[in-house]
Amino acid sequence: MSAPRPRIARRAPYGAHITTLFKKRYGFSQEVLADIGLLFLAWSLFENEVEMAIWKLTEMPAADKRPATDKMQSAERLRTLNEAIAVRIDPGAR
């Protein structure tokens, strides 16, 4: 007779503990939680695109070191992007 196979502990999917917390604490349904997750994903993609646009417009080197945009708040990134676009449109705008 062979030895019984050890039980493998199954881990909850990534983020499951957060989902459970929001369900219990705030009563959010699975659909609402999915919408919130989608909002976070869309915002992070938007911020990434803004940051890359700043690098391109200001010709900021983004390789081999932390870029200056790394610690910027969202509002500051948007202001920087607006200024970079203005300079590209009218170089005397600075």
Secondary structure as GFF3:
##gff-version 3
##sequence-region A 1 94
A	DSSP	alpha_helix	16	26	.	.	.	ID=ss1
A	DSSP	alpha_helix	30	58	.	.	.	ID=ss2
A	DSSP	three_ten_helix	68	71	.	.	.	ID=ss3
A	DSSP	alpha_helix	74	89	.	.	.	ID=ss4
A	DSSP	three_ten_helix	91	93	.	.	.	ID=ss5
###
